[in-house]
Amino acid sequence: MQLRVYIIGVILMTIGSVKLNAQELLTKEEAINIAMTNNYDIKVSHNDIAVADNNKGILNSGYLPRVSSSAGANYNKNDSETTFASGDSNEVNGAESRSYNASVRLDYTLFDGFNRKYTLKRLQETKNLTELQARQILENTVVQLYTSYYEIARLTENQKNQQEILEVSKERMKRTEYNFEYGQNTKLDVLNAEVIVNNDSVTYLEVNRQLANAKRDLNVLMGRNVTTDFKVDTAVDYKIDIEREKLVEAGKLNNVGLLQAQKNIELSKYDIKINRAGWMPTVGVNGGYSWNSSNNEPVNQFSPATSTQQGINGGVSLSWNIFDGGTTRNRVQNAKIAVDSREINKEQLEQQLDRDINNAWETYQNRLYTLKVQERNRDTNKRNFELTNERYKLGQINSINYRQAQVDLLNAELSLSSAKYEAKNAEIQLLQLSGKLLDTK
């Protein structure tokens, strides 16, 4: 009896605290908007796009000239002794000399076998591929968010059902105790009723724990404080007007996996063109300006004291690797094989997508049918419990039959709730495969 009182007391305090704490109603749209701003994977994908955008710019293209400069200064202090043909000699100790130089040079490649052209285009396509990869991360995040949101909704309904069952069990226990006091029940009936209340209390507390954990999971997914409390909308609507054939066609055009496969084919084709540049010559021009100055302490009458030189220079260069041992040919052939492999991979993805959409479609239709069946089953069990409850009050059935009707109603409610959200999750998977998930409001 003490255990029973303790558990019921905990439950009542839990229920009271839930009622006292105001909870925000978090809609699916609000959850998605928060995740778009705060989700960590989405933030990283934005940085990846920024890097790819930098890489595709003209500063990374090789089309701009290269300008370099250099400058220097030297100091020397030497002793020298010079003997002339006449026999005279000249000796200088500690002769100092200083020299300075500075130059600016410009190099520019006029032609490199179109290597720069196709490299730049490849970088632009790489940026597009990165955007598709970011979209895939976004889609996966939205799917996870929907799944987590609907799990919270399911547990919320489960919590409500378990609470109602608990209230019924507590009322039944009171009735059993009254009947025992008036000699209409045995002590065994009272003990059985108490055990049922305790079991329902434990189940209710477990559902509360699961619900709290599910909320923390969603908060992490949204990138906000994990202790933020909220409630969700348990209403669900279905897009029952979607057609299988249209989804298959949409998937071929919009599925992010297929789009990435096509983009990889395009990138591999650019690799062929880039490698072919190894067969072409490279033509470049260069120009510069240089200045040199020296200041020397003369060691004899013929050595100059100062010297200054300055001027401009320019030139044209051509290089052509006529034969590189077959390395370029090997790279080109490998790039062609890579294109063929990419195309085979895309064909495989198309076939798998066709299968997955058809499977998801049938799963979705089965889930919708199961939902209707579970709704009818819940209504039947509800009427059965109401009738059983009236007969139990009149003493026409025993506690075992009453408990069975109660359990049957609870199971029907739980099965209906599961069917409700399983159908929605099946719909979300179908929309993701068809590439229409982000178009859904």
C-alpha positions as CSV (number, residue, x, y, z in Angstrom):
1,M,0.0,0.0,0.0
2,Q,2.9,2.4,0.8
3,L,4.5,1.7,-2.6
4,R,1.2,2.4,-4.3
5,V,0.7,5.7,-2.4
6,Y,4.3,6.7,-3.2
7,I,3.9,6.0,-7.0
8,I,0.6,7.8,-7.2
9,G,2.1,10.8,-5.4
10,V,4.9,11.0,-7.8
11,I,2.5,10.8,-10.7
12,L,0.3,13.5,-9.3
13,M,3.4,15.8,-8.7
14,T,4.5,15.1,-12.3
15,I,1.1,15.9,-13.7
16,G,1.0,19.0,-11.6
17,S,4.4,20.3,-12.7
18,V,3.5,19.7,-16.3
19,K,0.3,21.8,-15.9
20,L,2.2,24.6,-14.1
21,N,4.9,24.9,-16.7
22,A,3.7,26.8,-19.8
23,Q,4.8,25.0,-22.9
24,E,5.2,26.6,-26.3
25,L,3.4,25.0,-29.2
26,L,6.2,24.2,-31.7
27,T,4.8,23.7,-35.2
28,K,6.6,21.7,-37.8
29,E,7.2,24.9,-39.9
30,E,8.8,26.6,-36.9
31,A,11.0,23.6,-36.1
32,I,12.3,23.5,-39.7
33,N,13.0,27.3,-39.6
34,I,15.0,26.9,-36.4
35,A,16.9,24.0,-37.8
36,M,17.7,25.9,-41.0
37,T,19.5,28.5,-38.8
38,N,21.0,26.5,-36.0
39,N,21.5,22.9,-37.2
40,Y,25.3,22.1,-37.2
41,D,25.4,19.9,-40.3
42,I,23.6,22.6,-42.3
43,K,26.0,25.3,-41.0
44,V,29.0,23.2,-42.1
45,S,27.4,22.6,-45.5
46,H,27.0,26.4,-45.9
47,N,30.8,26.8,-45.3
48,D,31.5,24.1,-47.9
49,I,29.5,26.0,-50.4
50,A,31.4,29.2,-49.5
51,V,34.7,27.4,-50.1
52,A,33.6,26.0,-53.4
53,D,32.4,29.5,-54.4
54,N,35.8,30.9,-53.7
55,N,37.5,28.2,-55.6
56,K,35.5,28.8,-58.8
57,G,36.4,32.5,-58.9
58,I,38.9,34.2,-61.3
59,L,41.5,34.4,-58.5
60,N,41.8,30.6,-58.7
61,S,41.5,30.3,-62.4
62,G,45.1,30.8,-63.6
63,Y,44.0,33.4,-66.1
64,L,45.6,36.3,-64.2
65,P,49.3,37.2,-64.6
66,R,51.9,36.5,-62.0
67,V,53.8,39.5,-60.8
68,S,56.9,39.1,-58.5
69,S,59.5,41.5,-57.2
70,S,62.8,41.2,-55.5
71,A,65.3,43.5,-53.9
72,G,68.7,43.1,-52.2
73,A,71.7,44.7,-50.8
74,N,75.3,43.5,-50.3
75,Y,78.3,44.7,-48.4
76,N,81.9,43.6,-48.7
77,K,85.1,44.6,-47.0
78,N,88.3,43.1,-48.5
79,D,92.0,43.5,-48.5
80,S,93.7,43.4,-51.9
81,E,97.2,43.4,-53.4
82,T,97.8,44.0,-57.1
83,T,101.1,43.6,-59.0
84,F,101.4,45.1,-62.4
85,A,103.6,44.0,-65.4
86,S,105.9,46.9,-64.7
87,G,106.7,45.5,-61.4
88,D,104.8,48.1,-59.5
89,S,102.3,46.9,-56.9
90,N,99.3,48.4,-55.2
91,E,98.0,47.3,-51.8
92,V,94.7,48.3,-50.3
93,N,93.4,47.2,-46.9
94,G,89.8,47.3,-45.8
95,A,88.4,48.3,-49.2
96,E,84.6,48.5,-48.9
97,S,82.0,47.9,-51.6
98,R,78.3,48.1,-51.6
99,S,75.7,46.9,-54.1
100,Y,72.0,47.3,-54.4
101,N,69.4,45.7,-56.7
102,A,65.7,45.7,-57.3
103,S,63.5,44.1,-60.0
104,V,59.9,43.6,-60.9
105,R,58.8,40.7,-63.2
106,L,55.6,39.8,-64.9
107,D,54.8,36.4,-66.3
108,Y,51.6,35.5,-68.2
109,T,50.6,32.3,-69.9
110,L,49.0,33.0,-73.3
111,F,48.0,29.4,-74.1
112,D,48.3,26.2,-72.1
113,G,46.3,23.8,-74.2
114,F,42.9,25.0,-72.8
115,N,43.9,23.6,-69.4
116,R,42.8,26.8,-67.6
117,K,39.5,27.0,-69.5
118,Y,38.4,23.5,-68.5
119,T,39.8,23.6,-65.0
120,L,37.8,26.8,-64.4
121,K,34.6,25.1,-65.7
122,R,35.3,22.1,-63.6
123,L,35.6,24.3,-60.5
124,Q,32.3,25.9,-61.4
125,E,30.6,22.4,-61.7
126,T,32.3,21.4,-58.4
127,K,30.5,24.3,-56.8
128,N,27.2,23.0,-58.2
129,L,28.0,19.5,-56.9
130,T,28.7,21.0,-53.5
131,E,25.3,22.7,-53.5
132,L,23.7,19.4,-54.3
133,Q,25.5,17.8,-51.5
134,A,24.3,20.5,-49.2
135,R,20.8,19.9,-50.5
136,Q,21.1,16.3,-49.6
137,I,22.2,17.2,-46.1
138,L,19.2,19.6,-45.9
139,E,16.8,16.9,-47.0
140,N,18.2,14.3,-44.6
141,T,17.9,16.9,-41.8
142,V,14.3,17.6,-42.7
143,V,13.5,13.9,-42.7
144,Q,15.2,13.5,-39.3
145,L,13.3,16.5,-38.0
146,Y,9.9,15.2,-39.2
147,T,10.6,11.8,-37.8
148,S,11.6,13.2,-34.5
149,Y,8.6,15.6,-34.4
150,Y,6.1,12.8,-35.2
151,E,7.7,10.6,-32.6
152,I,7.1,13.3,-30.0
153,A,3.5,13.6,-31.3
154,R,3.1,9.8,-31.0
155,L,4.5,9.8,-27.4
156,T,2.3,12.7,-26.5
157,E,-0.8,10.8,-27.6
158,N,0.6,7.7,-25.8
159,Q,1.0,9.8,-22.6
160,K,-2.6,11.0,-22.8
161,N,-3.9,7.5,-23.4
162,Q,-1.8,6.1,-20.5
163,Q,-3.0,8.8,-18.2
164,E,-6.6,8.1,-19.0
165,I,-6.0,4.4,-18.4
166,L,-4.3,5.2,-15.1
167,E,-7.3,7.3,-14.0
168,V,-9.7,4.5,-14.9
169,S,-7.6,2.0,-12.9
170,K,-7.5,4.4,-9.9
171,E,-11.2,4.8,-10.1
172,R,-11.7,1.0,-10.3
173,M,-9.4,0.5,-7.3
174,K,-11.5,2.9,-5.2
175,R,-14.7,1.1,-6.3
176,T,-13.1,-2.2,-5.3
177,E,-12.1,-0.9,-1.9
178,Y,-15.6,0.4,-1.3
179,N,-17.1,-2.9,-2.3
180,F,-14.6,-4.7,0.0
181,E,-15.7,-2.6,2.9
182,Y,-19.3,-3.6,2.2
183,G,-18.4,-7.2,1.8
184,Q,-19.0,-7.4,-2.0
185,N,-15.4,-8.1,-2.9
186,T,-12.5,-10.1,-1.5
187,K,-9.2,-8.9,-0.3
188,L,-7.7,-10.5,-3.4
189,D,-9.8,-8.2,-5.7
190,V,-8.4,-5.2,-3.8
191,L,-4.8,-6.4,-4.2
192,N,-5.3,-7.1,-7.9
193,A,-6.7,-3.6,-8.4
194,E,-3.7,-2.2,-6.5
195,V,-1.2,-4.1,-8.7
196,I,-2.9,-2.8,-11.8
197,V,-2.7,0.8,-10.6
198,N,1.0,0.3,-9.8
199,N,1.7,-1.2,-13.2
200,D,-0.1,1.5,-15.0
201,S,1.7,4.1,-12.9
202,V,5.1,2.7,-13.9
203,T,4.1,2.6,-17.6
204,Y,2.9,6.2,-17.4
205,L,6.2,7.3,-15.9
206,E,8.2,5.4,-18.5
207,V,6.2,7.2,-21.3
208,N,7.0,10.5,-19.7
209,R,10.7,9.6,-19.7
210,Q,10.6,8.6,-23.4
211,L,8.7,11.8,-24.3
212,A,11.3,14.0,-22.4
213,N,14.2,12.2,-24.2
214,A,12.5,12.6,-27.6
215,K,12.1,16.4,-27.0
216,R,15.8,16.6,-26.1
217,D,16.7,14.8,-29.3
218,L,14.6,17.3,-31.4
219,N,16.2,20.2,-29.6
220,V,19.7,18.9,-30.5
221,L,18.6,18.5,-34.1
222,M,17.3,22.1,-34.1
223,G,20.6,23.3,-32.5
224,R,19.0,24.9,-29.4
225,N,19.1,24.4,-25.7
226,V,18.3,20.8,-24.9
227,T,16.2,21.7,-21.9
228,T,13.7,23.8,-23.8
229,D,10.3,22.4,-23.2
230,F,7.5,22.5,-25.8
231,K,4.5,20.7,-27.1
232,V,3.8,19.6,-30.6
233,D,0.8,19.6,-32.9
234,T,-0.6,16.0,-33.2
235,A,-2.8,16.8,-36.2
236,V,-1.7,15.1,-39.4
237,D,-2.8,15.5,-42.9
238,Y,-1.9,13.3,-45.9
239,K,-1.2,14.0,-49.6
240,I,-3.5,11.2,-50.8
241,D,-3.8,12.8,-54.2
242,I,-0.2,12.1,-55.3
243,E,0.2,9.7,-58.2
244,R,2.8,7.0,-58.6
245,E,3.7,7.7,-62.2
246,K,4.2,11.4,-61.5
247,L,6.4,10.6,-58.6
248,V,8.6,8.3,-60.7
249,E,9.0,11.0,-63.4
250,A,9.7,13.6,-60.8
251,G,12.4,11.4,-59.2
252,K,14.2,11.0,-62.5
253,L,14.4,14.8,-62.7
254,N,14.8,15.9,-59.1
255,N,16.2,13.1,-57.0
256,V,19.3,14.6,-55.4
257,G,21.2,11.3,-55.6
258,L,20.7,11.2,-59.4
259,L,21.5,14.8,-59.8
260,Q,24.8,14.3,-58.1
261,A,25.5,11.2,-60.3
262,Q,25.0,13.4,-63.4
263,K,27.2,16.1,-62.1
264,N,30.0,13.6,-61.4
265,I,29.7,12.5,-65.1
266,E,30.2,16.1,-66.2
267,L,33.2,16.5,-63.9
268,S,34.8,13.4,-65.3
269,K,34.3,14.7,-68.8
270,Y,36.2,17.8,-67.9
271,D,39.0,15.6,-66.6
272,I,39.4,14.2,-70.1
273,K,39.7,17.7,-71.6
274,I,42.1,18.8,-68.9
275,N,44.4,15.8,-69.4
276,R,44.3,16.3,-73.1
277,A,46.0,19.7,-72.6
278,G,49.2,17.7,-71.9
279,W,49.5,17.1,-75.7
280,M,49.4,20.9,-76.4
281,P,52.2,23.5,-76.2
282,T,52.4,26.2,-73.7
283,V,53.1,29.8,-74.8
284,G,53.9,32.5,-72.3
285,V,55.3,36.0,-72.2
286,N,57.3,37.8,-69.6
287,G,58.6,41.2,-68.9
288,G,60.3,43.1,-66.2
289,Y,62.3,46.1,-64.9
290,S,65.6,45.8,-63.1
291,W,67.9,48.3,-61.3
292,N,71.4,47.6,-60.0
293,S,73.8,50.0,-58.3
294,S,77.3,49.4,-56.8
295,N,79.6,51.7,-54.8
296,N,83.2,50.4,-54.6
297,E,86.2,51.8,-52.9
298,P,88.8,51.8,-55.8
299,V,91.7,49.5,-55.4
300,N,93.7,51.1,-58.3
301,Q,93.3,53.8,-60.8
302,F,91.5,51.6,-63.3
303,S,88.7,50.3,-61.0
304,P,85.4,52.1,-61.2
305,A,84.1,53.8,-58.0
306,T,80.4,53.6,-58.8
307,S,78.2,51.8,-61.3
308,T,74.5,52.0,-62.0
309,Q,72.4,49.9,-64.4
310,Q,68.7,49.9,-65.1
311,G,66.4,48.8,-67.8
312,I,63.5,46.8,-69.0
313,N,63.4,43.3,-70.5
314,G,60.8,41.1,-72.1
315,G,60.5,37.8,-73.9
316,V,58.3,35.1,-75.3
317,S,58.6,31.4,-74.3
318,L,57.2,28.3,-75.9
319,S,57.5,24.8,-74.4
320,W,56.1,21.6,-75.8
321,N,56.5,18.2,-74.2
322,I,56.4,16.3,-77.5
323,F,56.6,12.9,-75.9
324,D,56.2,12.3,-72.1
325,G,56.5,8.5,-72.2
326,G,52.8,8.0,-72.6
327,T,51.8,9.5,-69.3
328,T,49.3,11.9,-70.8
329,R,47.7,9.2,-72.9
330,N,47.4,7.0,-69.9
331,R,45.7,9.8,-67.9
332,V,43.2,10.5,-70.8
333,Q,42.3,6.8,-71.1
334,N,41.8,6.5,-67.3
335,A,39.5,9.6,-67.4
336,K,37.4,8.1,-70.2
337,I,37.1,4.9,-68.1
338,A,36.0,7.0,-65.2
339,V,33.3,8.6,-67.3
340,D,32.0,5.1,-68.3
341,S,32.0,4.0,-64.7
342,R,30.0,7.1,-63.7
343,E,27.5,6.5,-66.3
344,I,27.1,2.9,-65.2
345,N,26.6,4.1,-61.7
346,K,23.9,6.5,-62.8
347,E,22.1,3.7,-64.6
348,Q,22.2,1.6,-61.4
349,L,20.9,4.5,-59.3
350,E,18.0,5.1,-61.8
351,Q,17.0,1.4,-61.5
352,Q,17.3,1.5,-57.8
353,L,15.3,4.7,-57.6
354,D,12.5,3.2,-59.7
355,R,12.4,0.3,-57.3
356,D,12.5,2.4,-54.2
357,I,9.8,4.8,-55.3
358,N,7.5,1.9,-56.2
359,N,8.2,0.2,-52.9
360,A,7.7,3.4,-51.0
361,W,4.4,4.0,-52.8
362,E,3.0,0.6,-51.9
363,T,4.2,1.0,-48.3
364,Y,2.4,4.4,-48.2
365,Q,-0.8,2.9,-49.5
366,N,-0.6,0.0,-47.1
367,R,0.0,2.5,-44.2
368,L,-3.1,4.5,-45.2
369,Y,-5.2,1.4,-45.4
370,T,-3.8,0.2,-42.0
371,L,-4.7,3.6,-40.6
372,K,-8.4,3.2,-41.6
373,V,-8.5,-0.3,-40.2
374,Q,-7.0,0.9,-36.9
375,E,-9.5,3.7,-36.7
376,R,-12.4,1.3,-37.0
377,N,-10.7,-1.1,-34.5
378,R,-10.3,1.7,-32.0
379,D,-13.9,2.7,-32.3
380,T,-15.0,-0.9,-31.8
381,N,-12.8,-1.3,-28.7
382,K,-14.1,2.0,-27.3
383,R,-17.7,0.9,-27.6
384,N,-16.8,-2.5,-26.1
385,F,-15.1,-0.8,-23.1
386,E,-18.0,1.5,-22.5
387,L,-20.3,-1.5,-22.5
388,T,-18.0,-3.5,-20.3
389,N,-17.6,-0.6,-17.9
390,E,-21.4,-0.3,-17.5
391,R,-21.7,-4.1,-16.9
392,Y,-18.8,-4.0,-14.4
393,K,-20.6,-1.3,-12.4
394,L,-23.7,-3.5,-12.3
395,G,-21.6,-6.5,-11.2
396,Q,-22.4,-8.5,-14.4
397,I,-18.7,-9.2,-15.3
398,N,-15.6,-9.9,-13.2
399,S,-12.5,-7.8,-12.9
400,I,-10.5,-10.0,-15.3
401,N,-12.9,-9.3,-18.2
402,Y,-13.0,-5.6,-17.3
403,R,-9.2,-5.4,-17.3
404,Q,-9.0,-7.2,-20.6
405,A,-11.4,-4.7,-22.2
406,Q,-9.3,-1.9,-20.7
407,V,-6.1,-3.3,-22.2
408,D,-7.8,-3.9,-25.5
409,L,-8.8,-0.3,-25.7
410,L,-5.3,0.9,-24.8
411,N,-3.7,-1.3,-27.4
412,A,-6.2,-0.1,-30.0
413,E,-5.3,3.5,-29.2
414,L,-1.6,2.8,-29.3
415,S,-1.9,0.9,-32.6
416,L,-3.9,3.8,-34.1
417,S,-1.4,6.3,-33.0
418,S,1.5,4.3,-34.5
419,A,-0.4,3.8,-37.8
420,K,-1.1,7.5,-37.9
421,Y,2.6,8.5,-37.8
422,E,3.9,5.5,-39.7
423,A,1.7,6.6,-42.7
424,K,3.1,10.1,-42.5
425,N,6.7,8.9,-42.3
426,A,6.1,6.7,-45.3
427,E,4.8,9.7,-47.2
428,I,7.9,11.8,-46.2
429,Q,10.2,9.0,-47.5
430,L,8.2,8.9,-50.8
431,L,8.5,12.7,-51.2
432,Q,12.2,12.6,-50.5
433,L,12.8,9.9,-53.2
434,S,10.9,11.9,-55.7
435,G,12.8,15.0,-55.0
436,K,9.7,16.9,-53.9
437,L,10.3,17.0,-50.1
438,L,11.6,20.5,-50.0
439,D,8.7,21.7,-52.1
440,T,6.3,20.5,-49.5
441,K,4.8,22.9,-47.0
